[in-house]
């Protein structure tokens, strides 16, 4: 593949832009997902041809989530049918929740929030705004950086 060969066609920054993560993290996830699920382990199909690789199945699942892609939007590029693509996404999500759910897919603790708020406040100058989508009730006069950039 253009991203994973010995001399990939695309550099690390392009990979990060397209997959929303580093290549190293991506390959770690693929390895752990493959170890945890038989679906992602490459086998021969009923005609004894080598089946779709874990790398391809994970690529499809992650790209589908990263771009909100429909099942057939990547089929020409990845040469994967809609049923396999649907199964890859569904099983990938289940495996990810089993592997990482307890550590990463939990509600943040007070300590977690403090660690997140400090750099956010320092960078943006808007205390208490972390993760806020609707800022209508925020008094913008309290946000010095935004106020000075507007003026």
Order of alpha helices (4+ residues) and beta strands (2+ residues): alpha-alpha-alpha-alpha-alpha-alpha-alpha
